[in-house]
Amino acid sequence: MRKSIAGLAFMGCVLAAIGAYVALPGNPVPSIALGLLGLYLAASIQVAAEWERAILLRAGRFKELKGPGVFMIIPVLDTIVYYIDQRVVTTPFNAEQTLTRDGVPINVDAVLFWQVKDPTRAALEVEDYRKAVQWAAQTALREVIGKTPHEVVLSSREQLDHELQQIIERRAVAWGIKVMSVEIRDIIIPEGLQDAMSMQAQAGRELQARVILGDSEVQIAQKFKEAALQYADNPTALHLRAMNMLYEGLKEKGALVIVPSTAVETMNLGALSGLAAMAGAKPPTK
């Protein structure tokens, strides 16, 4: 956009100079003056986009910010050294084979969201503010990983994001840059450690399942104890419960239930004829 406007101004002035020369072939002064005016306009007309701010130096010293839109400069004396983009910028960065506090090498990929809040400081306080932000982010990432155990790195990403944001912002605030957020995208650990962590997680799940099963057995035993107390002083209820259990076992076709004789005598079911009656069959004839 900036080049197109300057080019149009230059072409317009050149055409005006040609027209004046044709109109006054014997007097070249108007054409020369219009040509110089065209060159001046071509060099002085500048334009900045809506999200940009131009850093203007006059005679090598900072003069002011220009833009957005069309503005004029003084050729030779004025120089535009930067067009600062004030939109939110995303910068990916990573740390490869970085050792955690407990000596585990990991690879971490992250992304930084930042924005230039003070274009003057971004242009004058650092040579290349984009590279400076990227290097500051990468250095902060290695610093945070180096003082954190690998288990915390894997389980507390939000905490690491917040810590990284604070470290990077402390370094970038001097450059007029605001750090919006930091997000860790991926963490890669060695394959051997992945297998060990998988086995550890599986063992933990098995342990939890056994603990739950043991708790269930304790609860069942407690309920049986309570039921036994109910049946202790009520033999009739115990007798009816025993008969119901045998009935449930024998009512299915083809079911075979083996009951110890001592249990039959205790429940007073009457040996084989009683069992057959409960199953709905006729007792055997002698």
Secondary structure, DSSP 8 states (H G I E B T S, - for coil): -HHHHHHHHHHHHHHHHHHHHHH-TT--HHHHHHHHHHHHHHHHEEEE-TTEEEEEEETTEEEEEE-SEEEE--TTTEEEEEEEE-S-EEEEEEEEEEE-TTS-EEEEEEEEEEEES-HHHHHHS-S-HHHHHHHHHHHHHHHHHHTS-HHHHHH-HHHHHHHHHHHHHHHHGGGTEEEEEEEEEEEE--HHHHHHHHHHHHHHHHHHHHHHHHHHHHHHHHHHHHHHHHHHT-HHHHHHHHHHHHHHHHSSTT------HHHHHHHT--HHHHHHHHTT------
